[in-house]
Amino acid sequence: MSVAFTREEDHEATAADLPDRPVSAQPNLVTPQGLAQIEAELAAARAAYTAAQSAGEVSSDRTAMARATRDLRYWSARRGSAQLVEPTPDPQVVTFGGSVTFDREDGRRQTFRIVGEDEADPAQGAVSYVSPLAQAVLGKAVGEEAVVAGAEVEIVALG
């Protein structure tokens, strides 16, 4: 059989069928910084969509259009559902938007800020309010203990 009669897979068409980004079922609580981040991502998605539409790129690069459309849907939904939570001044307990410092049993001291899901970046010390760590310490005061990752920690500071 000649190669002319076989159909090669259209990788671009396959890539253009991108699934939607999953949207959490949790309330979309955001800090002021998180809201600004969502708005910046939404603006970038709009710009990418406009760029993909212009100059006939839609027909030549369907993956760029699919990616831009998917991101635009996601960030529009996140902006539409965002619930701004202003930080509590001088909190007495661990709250959304605040920082918590705790000592682990092995002597390590760690500080995390509790933020919305889209703002979370554990490597930068920001954890989502729905994370197990945040759930363990929310509502706790300095001096209280919580169980984080199966080990006890003591809350030593709030911010």
C-alpha positions, 0 to 999 in steps of 0.5 A: 500500500502506498504511503499516499493512501495512509493518513498521518495523525493530525497532531495540531488538531489533537492538541487543539482539543484541550480539556477545560482547566478544572474549577474548584468546587470550594468558595473562591476566597481571595486576598487583595493580592490574589484578586490582582493576580486573577485580574492580571491572568485574565488580562493576559488571557484576553491578550493571548486570545486577541493575538491568536485571532489576529493575522489569520493565526487561527487557521495556522496555529489552532493550539494557540487559539485553543489554549487562549480560549481555555485560559480565558474561560478559566480566568473569567470564571475565577474572576466572576466567583472571586470573594475578596477577603480583607486581612484581619488587622492584628489577628488573635487566631490564624485567619485567611490572608494571614501568616502563621509561624509554627515549630515542628517537633524536629526543631524546624520553624516554618512560616506560611501565609494562608491564601486562595487556591489560585494564589497558593505557592508552597515554595514561596510560603503561600498555602491554599486555605483548603490545604490540610496544613491550613485546615489544621491551623486555621482558628488556632492561637499562639501557644496552641498545637495542631497536627500537621502531616501527622506530627504536632506543631506549636503555633509561635507567631501570627502575622 
